[in-house]
Each structure stands twice: as C-alpha cells, then as structure tokens.
Amino acid sequence: MKKIIILSALFLVCKVYSQQVQWASKLIKYSTDLGGKQYGVKRILGKPDAFPQGGSSPNAWVPKNALDGYEFVEVGFEKPQTVKQIAIFENLNAGCVTRVLVDTGNGKYTGVWGRKKDWKTPTYRATLTGDRNYYFGRKRRKIQKAPEVNFNPGIENIILDSPVSNVVAVRVEFSFALVPGQKQIDAIGISDSDKPLDASISVNPLFEELQQSSVVDLGNVVPGSIAISPDGNKMYVTNINSDKDEIVSFTQNASGNWGNMQNEASLSNNDYYNFFAKITPTYALKGGKTYTRGTTQTGFEIYTYQNGNIQFEKDVNVVAYNNYDNTADASLTKDKSVLIMAIETDFTQGGSDLYFSKIKEDGTYGILQSMGKVVNSAGDEFMCHLLSDDKTLLFVSNGYSGFGDNDIYLTKRLDDTWKNWSEPVNLGSKINSNDYDGNPYYDETAEKLYYTSSVNGELKVKNISIPKKLLIK
C-alpha cells in the first residue's frame, strides 16, 4: 500500500478567518479532458477533495498534456465577489501555474498574475512509457498508475496587489513542462482576504478527543472483514492468510482480551471468499458466495441467528443486479427491509458507490438506487456498516480529504427516501492513519469500534472506545 505523506500544514479546521470564500461551481471552458467520471475536468469543481494530504486522486482533473504541455481552465463562481486571493490546489508536483486572469462580468479576462520566467530552470518532457500508460492505459475508466517520479503537492496561493471587485470567473493557465512527473488539479478557490486558503478534513472535534486506537492481538491471523456477536462476546474474522478467505472466531475473556481461536469450517463453505457483513440478534448477513452474472444473484446470504446458532435461511437476490467486480459489500436494516450495497456499475460516480434497495413482497429486493452524490464520490465508497438506528452509516472511502489511502467516514440518513445523506465526516486521526484503514464494525454493546488497519505494512485489527451517543443521536 502506498504511504501518504502528510503535509506539515495539515489543519483539522479550515482557517477561513471569516473571509468570504468561494470554490469554483461551474465550468466555462477548458483545453482538454480525458473524459469519464474519474480524473475528468468536472472534478475541479467544489472544495478540495485530496488536500491536505495531497497525492493522486480520482477526484482531481488530469488533462491530456499534464505531463509536459500547456493547458488552461476557465471556471465560474456562484456569485460575484471582491477577490484578493486566488488559490489553485495542485495534488502532484506543484508549481505549474503560469498565468491567472479574472472576469469582472463583462465577458473579458484581464491578467492579474503571472509567473516570471526562470531561464535557468529546465523544462521537461515525458520519457517513460509508463507515464503515458498513467493517462491512457485505462480499464473501465480507471487510470493505471505510472512510476511516481515526484509527489510534491502544494497550494498556489496568489495574493493580488490590489483587490478586484465583482469577479465572476477565473482563468488559470498551466505549463506542465516546468516540473517533471504527473500532475493533477484538485480545486480553485477565491477569497477577499490575503490570509492563505487552506484545505481541511471534515472531522467532528469530539472524535479527536478519543483515546488512541490500539491493536488487537489475533496471532498469525491476517484479518479481512470483522463482525461482532450481539452480546459482544464473540468476534468473527475473515482470515486471508489461508488458501481461501476463511472465517475464524475468537472469544472474549474476562479481562477483555480475545483468544480461543476456532476455525468456523461450516461457515467457510464458499470457494474463495467467506465473511460476515453484519450480525444482529435475529439474523446474520454473509457474503462471498459465487454468483452468476446476469441473474438476480448477489453472492450474499441471510442466516438465522439465535443464541449463537447460525443457520442458512435464503440467498439475497436483487432485481437486475449488476456488478463489475467479483465481490461487493453490503449491510441491512434491523427488519431486513432495506439493503445497502457497495458495487461498481455503469451508473457509479467513479469507482465503487453506495446503493440501496427495498424488499419486495416475494422477499427479493428491487432495483438498486444510488444513495446520491453527497456520499458517492469519483473515488471508491465501500465496506458499509449500518448501525441499529438504521440511520447511521459507517463506510470507507478514498474520495474525500483524509489522512491516508482509505479512511473511515460517517454519514446520517436525512429522510425516508434513502437518497439524502449528510456530508460524510471523517472519524479522525485517532482512528484513521496515514495508510489503509477499513472494514469498520461497531460493537454497540461494548461501545467499541473494530476495524482493520495497515501497521508497518501488515494488516491488523484495531479497536477504540467510542461512546454510542457520538455515533447514534
């Protein structure tokens, strides 16, 4: 897994100092675009998605000549305002902005800033075949990574000598030959203040007051999915350190440690993948079953659960089910009336998205519907876990500003349509590391969150105490 370098300017709260700030809200004109939902020019709109951590993100614009050519973009803002500062967020190899112009409502652009030519600085051209593969070696809209020549994210905070009134649009020009390596543009913002615009991670400050998470000792098990029994005394873990992903269980002793590992052979009946997505006092949702594309099969099964006894009940079938990947993630409401799934289709915002489906009279589920653009990004949203209030959803994403490769987020359902959700909130630095974090499962009995995390290059289970009232209100 790629290590993410955290910038020294990482702030958990965006320092806007009461200044008037707007992010680009519409595209007016641009030089080139790769097309597709990921890495497209529309990804430049809105607030930064990959800062303050920087680095490659499908939520950023990658023009065709981002390696060594000239590009430009013109963006508009929701309302006119006085501008003292223009900020351009460059995810990779910053320093390529050459000229900035503004439109004050007359449809004409006037230059307000330009980079002075340094004739001693060489310009660069792509030489690696891998560089071109980065942009054009795509499969299902996903760009394959080239060797990382440099990283160097940065914010071009342009402070104007004099404020400009009634700015409605900005044109930014780039010379990507100034710096070697790949380039991405995350966002463009304007402000009426000369105090530098920063990017922030959306975190509930109370999450930052938690005790640091700790590693759970599970011996030689390499953990995948995690599920906790309703009484909090048994933990089911998918062991990916085996010929196939098998389920093993651990029992919690009086001191709170997990031990007495058991191989759950009867629950590891799938050929490749075996995992529990959710366990409630009445049912268990299990995944990993081989399914046939073009049918209603999803690969998930519902088991009855009574006092620790788990018995197969039925397959989970969804009308017109379609998923590009061989696996998916899922969760269910208490009464099994609504199914949430993380899959990738032609209709996703980018990679894997979160969908919902309501149960039909015959016990199958209807057509999956998107949970909306507030939750789903151009990146991947997956590993979903719905809590007992049927409103609070934990999930994993690499499409928002965070601390590492994949972070754990929280969102709240706002109405009964299942299409309106609150803006995702990062669970904070006590949980999310500068590497991979995933597979969240909240034990509501013990009020502890369990999840997997990369520790020194190895997957481990971690847990952290979180008061239920912080998650379910």
Secondary structure, DSSP 4 states (H G I P E B T S, - for coil): -PPPPPPTT-BSS---TT--EEE--EEEEES----SSSS-GGGGSSS-SSTTT-S--TTSB--TTTTTSEEEEEEEEEEEEEEEEEEEEEEES---EEEEEEE-SSS-EEEEEEPPP-TTSPP-----HHHHHHHH--BTTBPPPPP-S----EEEEEEEEEEEEEEEEEEEEEETTSS-S--EEEEEEEESSSSPP--B--B-GGGGGSPPPEEE--TT--EEEEEE-TTSSEEEEEE-SSSS-EEEEEEE-TTS-EEEEEE-GGG--SSS--EEEEE-SSEEEEE-----TTSSEEEEEEEEEETTEEEEEEEEEBTT---SSS--EEEE-TTS-EEEEEE--TTSSSSSEEEEEEBPTTS-B---EE--TTT--SS-EEEEEE-TTSSEEEEEESSSS-SSSBEEEEEEB-STTS--BPPPEE--TTT--SSBEEEEEEETTTTEEEEEEEETTEEEEEEEE--HHHH--
